Amino acid sequence: MSDDLAPTPVPDAAPPHRRRVRYSGKNPRRFEDKYKEHDPQRYAETVAKVIASGKTPAGTHRPIMVAEVLDVLAPRPGDVAADCTLGYGGHAQALLARLLPGGRLLGLDADPLELPKTEARLRAAGFGPDVFTAHRSNFAGLPQVLAAAGLTGVDLLLADLGVSSMQIDDPARGFSVKFNGPLDMRMNPSRGQPASALLEKIRPEKLAELLRENADEPHAEELATVLAGKTFRTTTVLANAIGAALPRLDRDAADLAVRRVFQALRIAVNDEFSALDTWLRHLPACLNPGGRVAVLTFHSGEDRRVKKAFTAGQRDGVFAVIADDVIRPTPAERYANPRSTPAKLRWARRAAN
């Protein structure tokens, strides 16, 4: 065939025009639709309005009792600190501002999804690898992290034992009943078993014990009989089953029971009490003489363990002084950030020798 008779090439069809997804109203309900809140630098005005309404913007976390933590830890330029539960990095950023010049901070977090985001935020805030390093580790791994960094101890330690809002609000993580999602609850989604698998395998008597120990659940036996050995694939299905198992409760009491069950399962799935006990056992050896530690707890099971460890440490002469009582959020903070309401802050200072 001659070139004159060759077919004329047809240009590639242009891709169809796709309109940008519209922001679904002033208050979109789905986590995935709140893209303005996920981009606070670009949509600062929207984020400010969300915060002003007493809510936490999607994909973010508001650090609790920052001023109180800074007061008890008293960071100074040149100090070496470890934030054992880095989360969104709010406490870490406040500490880093006080540690410079000359100081440094190690940030630990077991969540492989959130840790890179937080490291990037702190890098963007001007904290380079010489002053801040991120370590993917459960806080119980603190001794190993310090050893790998060439440290025998630090001057300041912080542990915020609450679940971050980024995790609670994301339906895909399965921590909350706000939105329907897979019943997972793992801090590290690549390790361990999800909450759904735990419920399928557990015996009623063991589940009742777990509900009492992890959440002080008064209806532990009734709930364990209904839930143990059953299949619950989503958060909504489990929440409905809890409500149906306690028909005599009013709406508020039933909602509270749901939150307690979810808390108890989350603690079990992530082995949180075991990790906390390990961290508390190694804590004194991870502090330099005169070093300070602050711990934020969010329920009685955590607070009892911290109080017992601090009291025993003071009795044995390991800690020179410990908090006489817990420090709680101010009324203004509780109003502005309702998620701060259950928080309790305890602190201790290691003996000088």
Buried (B, 14 or more C-beta within 10 A) or exposed (E): EEEEEEEEEEEEEEEEEEEEEEBEEEEBEEBBBBBBBBBBEEBEEBBEBBBEEEBBBBBBBBBBBBEBBBEBBEBEEEBBBBBBBBBBBBBBBBBBEBBBEEBBBBBBBBBEBBBEBBBEBBEEEEBEEEBBBBBBBBBBBBBEBBEEBEBEBBBBBBBBBBBBBBBBBBBBBBBBBEBEBBBBBBBBBEEBBBBBBBBBEBEBEBBBBBBBBBBBBBBBBBBBBBBBBEEBEBBBBBBBBBBEBBEEBEEEEBBEBBBBBBBBBBBBBBBBBEBBBBBBEBBBEBBBEEBBBBBBBBBEBBBEBBBEBBEEBBEEEBBBEBBEEBBBBEEEBBEBBEBBEBBBBBBBBBBEE
